[in-house]
Amino acid sequence: MWVSDKWQDYELLDCSDGERLERWGKYYLIRPDPQAVWSTSRRDRHWDRPDARYTRSATGGGSWNRNTLPEMWTLRYGSLRFNVKPMNFKHTGLFPEQAANWDFMSEKIRSSRRQVNVLNLFAYTGAASCACAAAGASVCHVDAAKGMVSWARDNAKLNGLGEAPIRWIVDDVVRFVEREARRGRKYDAVVMDPPSYGRGPSGEVWKIEQSLWQLVCSCMDVLGDDPLFFIINSYSTGLAPSALRYVLHSAMAAKYGGKTEAEELGLPVSASGLSLPCGACGRWTK
């Protein structure tokens, strides 16, 4: 497991009975988590007095009960800063377990000692884009949701990256990559966080089990002769880390050689000393 254990502004305090208790800066949140299938004694007092709690509805979806939570606040990770806020379906605009990937990409970019052009697909609120740009890379940030791209631009400005070489693209990811291939544009690295299911701005349907392989193959058409890394993240319960490793090995190894790895991404749990699995990740590196 690749564990994101360098946080100071974020802490997973406990998880129990399908919920997790987290500290986001000075605010304490309780959110659902289907991986927490065990029960604990819930000794932390913030289980009883959180600043906000997301409760699922019996009919689907859910809602936040916000006690003492602001509209938005800022979290730090090392030298990076991100705006977070409660959103629909329990999210906050940041996945703290991805910090392991931010560190990985930053180290690869800095140690490469060359200009690196990164393609970030399903790029959400731009944490990976900011991490790569702060390490010195040029970034193409692509997401179908205009609001998420706007949020990502704000995060870039928050990090002093407002004038950094980042292209902000609101578009269907699959169609954008296909057009980039026709234009002959090349990238040195790809990172993607595809959803299990989604729709593009023009109603395009994405199902990860049916669409992932073709997208990876399309990304091969926009990679240069000496790529640096290719990362796939998945929060779909139907895709194990080993499946992502198989995809990357099948697509990349024959042409570029290199090394393919896959693990769960995790967060350390303060109450138990164990780590909570939070998603799957596959990495190819030259």
matplotlib code that plots the C-alpha trace (Angstrom):
import matplotlib.pyplot as plt

x = [0.0, 1.2, 0.3, 0.0, 1.5, 3.1, 0.1, -0.1, -3.3, -5.2, -5.7, -7.8, -8.6, -10.8, -13.1, -15.9, -19.3, -19.1, -17.9, -14.6, -13.7, -11.3, -9.6, -9.4, -7.3, -9.1, -12.4, -13.7, -15.8, -17.6, -18.2, -19.4, -16.8, -17.8, -14.4, -14.9, -16.8, -15.6, -16.7, -14.6, -15.3, -15.3, -13.4, -12.6, -15.0, -15.3, -17.5, -20.2, -19.4, -18.2, -18.2, -20.1, -21.5, -22.6, -25.5, -26.7, -30.4, -32.3, -33.6, -30.1, -27.7, -27.4, -26.8, -24.4, -25.4, -23.1, -22.6, -19.6, -18.2, -17.2, -18.2, -14.5, -11.1, -7.5, -5.4, -1.6, 0.4, 4.1, 4.5, 1.2, -2.2, -5.7, -9.1, -11.7, -15.4, -18.3, -19.8, -22.5, -22.0, -19.7, -16.7, -14.6, -12.7, -9.6, -8.6, -5.8, -4.7, -3.5, -0.6, 1.5, 1.1, 1.8, 5.1, 5.9, 5.3, 7.1, 10.2, 10.1, 9.8, 12.5, 15.0, 14.4, 16.4, 14.4, 11.3, 8.3, 4.9, 2.2, -1.3, -3.7, -7.1, -10.2, -8.2, -10.9, -9.8, -6.2, -4.2, -2.0, -1.7, -0.5, 2.0, 3.4, 3.6, 5.2, 7.9, 8.6, 6.4, 4.1, 0.6, -2.5, -5.4, -8.5, -11.9, -15.5, -16.9, -16.4, -16.8, -14.1, -11.7, -12.5, -11.8, -8.5, -7.5, -8.1, -5.9, -3.2, -3.4, -3.3, 0.0, 1.5, 1.0, -1.4, 1.1, 2.5, 2.5, -0.9, -3.5, -7.0, -9.3, -13.1, -13.8, -14.7, -11.5, -11.7, -12.5, -9.8, -7.1, -8.2, -7.9, -4.5, -3.3, -4.5, -2.8, 0.4, 0.9, 3.1, 3.4, 6.0, 3.7, 0.0, -2.0, -5.7, -8.4, -11.3, -14.7, -16.5, -19.3, -19.8, -21.1, -19.2, -20.4, -22.3, -23.8, -20.9, -21.1, -18.1, -18.0, -14.6, -14.8, -15.7, -13.8, -10.5, -8.5, -9.3, -8.4, -5.1, -4.4, -5.4, -2.9, -0.2, -0.7, 0.2, 3.2, 6.7, 9.6, 10.9, 8.0, 8.6, 5.5, 1.9, -0.4, -4.0, -6.1, -9.4, -12.1, -14.2, -14.7, -14.7, -11.0, -8.3, -4.8, -3.5, -6.0, -4.5, -1.0, -2.1, -3.5, -0.3, 2.0, 0.1, 0.0, 3.4, 5.9, 6.0, 6.8, 8.8, 10.0, 10.2, 8.6, 4.9, 3.6, 0.2, -1.0, -3.8, -3.6, -4.1, -4.3, -2.9, -5.6, -4.5, -6.8, -5.5, -2.1, -3.4, -4.1, -7.4, -7.6, -8.9, -8.5, -6.3, -3.4, -1.2, 2.1, 4.4, 7.8, 10.7]
y = [0.0, 3.5, 5.4, 9.2, 9.7, 13.2, 15.3, 17.8, 19.7, 16.5, 13.5, 10.4, 10.0, 6.9, 4.8, 2.6, 1.3, 2.7, 6.1, 8.0, 10.8, 13.3, 16.5, 19.0, 21.8, 22.8, 21.3, 17.8, 16.0, 12.6, 11.1, 7.7, 5.1, 1.7, 0.2, 0.7, -2.5, -2.9, -1.3, 0.6, 2.1, 5.6, 7.2, 10.4, 13.1, 14.6, 11.6, 13.2, 16.9, 17.2, 20.4, 18.7, 15.3, 13.8, 11.4, 9.2, 9.2, 5.9, 6.9, 7.7, 10.6, 12.4, 15.8, 17.7, 18.7, 21.7, 22.8, 25.2, 24.8, 27.8, 27.9, 27.2, 27.0, 26.2, 23.1, 22.9, 19.9, 20.7, 23.8, 23.2, 24.8, 23.8, 25.2, 22.7, 22.9, 20.4, 19.2, 16.9, 13.2, 13.6, 15.1, 18.1, 18.8, 17.0, 13.4, 13.4, 9.8, 11.2, 13.0, 9.9, 10.5, 14.2, 13.4, 10.6, 12.9, 15.8, 13.7, 12.3, 15.7, 17.3, 14.4, 14.2, 17.5, 18.3, 20.1, 17.8, 18.2, 16.5, 15.6, 15.5, 13.9, 14.0, 16.5, 17.7, 20.6, 20.5, 19.1, 17.0, 19.9, 22.2, 19.5, 19.0, 22.7, 23.5, 20.9, 22.7, 20.9, 22.3, 20.9, 20.3, 20.1, 18.5, 18.1, 18.1, 20.1, 23.9, 24.5, 22.1, 23.7, 27.1, 25.7, 24.3, 27.7, 29.2, 26.5, 27.3, 31.0, 30.1, 28.4, 31.3, 29.4, 31.8, 32.5, 28.9, 27.0, 25.3, 24.9, 24.8, 22.7, 22.1, 19.2, 15.5, 13.7, 11.0, 13.5, 15.9, 13.2, 12.0, 15.6, 16.1, 13.0, 14.4, 17.7, 15.8, 17.2, 15.2, 14.7, 13.3, 12.0, 11.2, 11.0, 10.2, 9.8, 8.4, 8.0, 4.7, 6.3, 9.8, 12.0, 14.5, 18.1, 16.9, 13.8, 11.4, 8.3, 7.0, 3.5, 2.7, -1.1, -0.4, 2.8, 2.7, 0.5, 2.6, 5.8, 4.4, 3.4, 6.9, 8.4, 6.2, 8.3, 11.5, 10.2, 11.3, 9.0, 9.1, 9.3, 9.7, 8.2, 7.1, 6.9, 5.6, 6.1, 4.3, 4.4, 1.8, -1.3, -3.4, -2.7, -4.1, -2.6, -5.6, -4.8, -1.3, -2.9, -5.2, -2.3, -0.3, -3.2, -4.3, -0.8, 0.6, -2.2, -3.6, -0.1, 1.6, -1.2, 0.3, -0.7, -1.2, -1.2, -1.1, -0.8, 0.5, 4.1, 4.5, 6.8, 6.1, 5.8, 7.5, 5.5, 2.1, 2.6, 0.7, 2.2, 2.6, 1.5, 4.4, 3.4, 1.7, 3.1, 1.8, 3.5, 3.0, 4.6, 4.5]
z = [0.0, -0.8, 2.3, 2.4, 5.8, 5.6, 6.2, 9.0, 8.1, 7.5, 9.8, 9.7, 13.4, 13.3, 11.1, 12.2, 11.2, 7.7, 8.7, 9.0, 11.5, 9.9, 10.9, 8.0, 9.4, 12.5, 11.5, 12.2, 9.7, 9.7, 6.3, 5.0, 4.0, 2.7, 3.5, 7.3, 7.9, 11.5, 14.8, 17.3, 20.6, 19.1, 22.0, 20.2, 21.5, 18.0, 17.0, 19.2, 18.3, 14.7, 12.8, 10.0, 9.2, 5.9, 6.3, 3.5, 2.6, 2.5, -1.0, -2.3, -2.1, 1.2, 2.9, 5.2, 8.7, 9.1, 12.6, 12.7, 9.2, 7.0, 3.3, 2.3, 3.9, 3.0, 3.7, 3.4, 2.2, 2.4, 0.2, -1.5, -0.6, -1.5, -1.0, 0.3, 1.0, 1.6, -1.7, -2.9, -2.3, 0.7, -1.1, -0.1, -3.4, -2.3, -1.9, 0.8, -0.1, -3.4, -1.7, -2.2, -6.0, -5.7, -4.0, -6.6, -9.6, -8.1, -7.4, -11.0, -12.6, -10.5, -10.9, -14.7, -15.2, -18.3, -19.3, -18.7, -20.3, -18.2, -19.4, -16.4, -17.3, -15.2, -13.4, -10.9, -8.6, -9.8, -6.9, -9.2, -11.7, -9.0, -7.7, -11.2, -12.0, -8.7, -9.5, -12.8, -15.3, -18.0, -17.5, -19.6, -17.2, -18.6, -17.0, -18.4, -15.5, -15.9, -12.2, -11.3, -13.7, -12.2, -8.8, -10.0, -11.4, -8.0, -6.4, -8.9, -8.0, -4.3, -4.9, -6.8, -10.1, -11.7, -14.5, -14.7, -18.0, -17.4, -20.1, -18.6, -20.8, -20.3, -22.5, -22.8, -22.0, -24.6, -27.4, -26.3, -26.4, -29.8, -31.1, -29.5, -31.4, -34.7, -33.9, -33.3, -29.7, -27.5, -23.7, -21.4, -18.7, -18.1, -14.9, -14.9, -12.2, -14.2, -12.6, -12.5, -14.5, -16.0, -18.7, -20.8, -21.5, -24.6, -23.0, -23.8, -21.6, -19.7, -18.1, -16.7, -17.4, -21.1, -21.7, -19.8, -22.2, -25.3, -23.5, -22.4, -26.0, -27.2, -24.7, -26.2, -29.4, -27.6, -25.7, -26.8, -27.5, -23.9, -21.5, -17.8, -16.1, -16.6, -13.6, -13.4, -10.2, -9.7, -7.0, -8.7, -6.4, -9.6, -10.5, -8.3, -8.3, -10.3, -13.1, -13.4, -13.5, -16.2, -18.3, -18.0, -18.6, -21.7, -23.1, -22.1, -21.6, -25.1, -26.6, -23.8, -21.4, -18.0, -14.7, -13.8, -10.2, -8.6, -5.0, -2.9, -1.8, 1.9, 4.8, 8.3, 11.0, 14.3, 16.5, 15.4, 13.8, 10.7, 7.2, 5.5, 1.9, -0.2, -3.9, -6.4, -8.3, -11.1, -12.1, -15.1, -15.0, -17.5]

ax = plt.figure().add_subplot(projection="3d")
ax.plot(x, y, z, "-o")
ax.set_aspect("equal")
plt.show()
